[in-house]
């Protein structure tokens, strides 16, 4: 998958959303293609990838076939994609994937767990990271930081007077500016 492939796929999803073909919420990626392509160069097919509700790029980069992914998105499953044969799972619950990712890592599998900056600010994230760190689990947490908790600036909402973390053992953080709004494509679609 190239940067252009990712952008084109997400544009196809946005187009389907705008004409009412998707009967459920959709969270589109954009602006983070290059960072993800670099990270996925390190992720092996036998590694597990756990993601959140904004996961289309993760699925594609981990080998989920685009036509299968699109079918599931069109069926309204964009926020909860599960492909065990590709070792790929998501959750629409903020932080919901964290304990599952830790459990799989505790069983000995290499795990990559993608979360947004708001999720990285909550107790569940710190519990998962501490659990993994104390047990030296084979898990990498990747914080995708767009400076927004839904539409509120994360740093202002959660930790206005604290120095921003730059990462630590087993936590990677990259910053990007999203190209789509929090949900949908910017076009109101009733469903």
Secondary structure, 3 states (H helix, E strand, C coil): CCHHHHHHHHHHHHHHHHCCCCCCCCECCCCCHHHHHHHHCCCCCCCEEEECCCCHHHHHHCCCCHHHHHHHHHCCCCCCCEEHHHCEEECCCCCCCHHHHHHHHHCCCCEEEEEECCHHHCHHHHHHHHHHHHCCCCEEEEEEECCEECCEEHHHHHCCCCCCCCCECCEEEEECCCCCCCCECCCCCCC
